[in-house]
Amino acid sequence: MELEDAISASVRECIEEGVLAEFLKRNGSEIMSFLYQELSREECEAIREQDGYTRGLADGRRAGRREGAFEALGELVQDGALSLGEAANRLNGKGEAFVRWYREAYSDAGQKRTTR
């Protein structure tokens, strides 16, 4: 049953059962319009909330993958397997961000700082 049909059926049923019958007879169309708009607004808010959650989750995953790649390459630079430039070149456009991250993360005499 469509939302509008469900609201209409509910108003008719209330009138038939005497629940706010006179009020609904006088104001039934306004009540139906209000309920439809209110439910539609609630549905929109729920959709917006879900969309925000989905976007936040995707952003978090993307940031986690980036951080993991930076950490792995940072370890390779620390172990001498790669130069800082070689590691930066492997990041397809994220090299400058990696170099900044690396210098911040390993600024204390070559030891990685922990963030915990």
N, C-alpha and C positions, 0 to 999 in steps of 0.2 A: 504494500500500500504506500502510495506517495505521501509525502509529508503534508501537503495541502489537504489531501483527502482524509488523512488521519485526524487532522485538526477539525475539519468540517464535521466528520462523523462524531467526534467527541463533543462538540458543541451541540449537535442535534440530540445526542444521547442525554446530555445534561438537561436540555429543554424537555425531552420526553419524560424524564424521571423527576422533573420538578426542581432540579438543583439550579438555583439562580435563574429560573425559567424566564421571569419577566425581564430581568437585567439582560440576559442573553438574547431575548427576542428583540429588545431595543438596540443593543450594542453588539450583536453577534458578529457582524462583518468587521467592525473595528477590532474586536477581540481576536478574530481569526487572523487579521492582518498583523496585529501586534505579535501574536504567538509565532506566526510564520517568520516574521522578521527576527524575532528574538532567537528562535531555534536556528535560523540560518546564520545569525551572528555567532552563536555558540559553536556551530559546526565550523565556521570560518576560523574562529580562534583555535579550535582543536587542530585544524589542518595547519595553521601557522605554527602552532607549538610543535607539532610533529616535524614539520619542515625544518624548524630551527634546530631541533634535536638531531635530525639526520645530517644537516650541514655541519653542526658542531662535531659530531662523531667523525665525519669525513675529514674535517680540518685537523682534528686530534690525531687521527691515523696518519695523515700526511705528515704532520709535524713529527710524529714518532718515527716514521720511516726515515725522514731527513736526519733526525738526531742520531738514529742508529747508523746511518751511512757515514755521518760525520765522525762518530766515535770509532767506527771500524777503520776508516781512513786515517784518523788521528793516531790510532795504535800502530798502523803500518808505518807512518812517518816517524813515530817514536822509536820503533824497532829498526829503523833504517832501511826498510824494504822499499820505501818510496820517498822522494823528496816532497817538500810542501807543494811545489809547483806541479809535480806529477799527480799528486793526490787531487789538487784543485782542478786539474784538467779532466779528470774522470767524472766530474759532476755536472756536465752539460749545462753550463750557464749559472751554476751555483757556486763556482769556484771562489769568488770574492767573499761570499758569505761564509764559506768554509774556512778561508784564511783568517777572517775576523774571529770566527768561533774558535779555531785552533789556537790562535794567539791568546785569546782570553782563557781558554781551558787549560793551556799549558804554560801560562806566564810565570809560574812560581818555579824557577830553576828547572824547567823541563818536566816537572811532575804534574800530572793531571789533577786538577782540583775536583773534589767531589761536591755534588750539589745536595747531598742528603744531610 
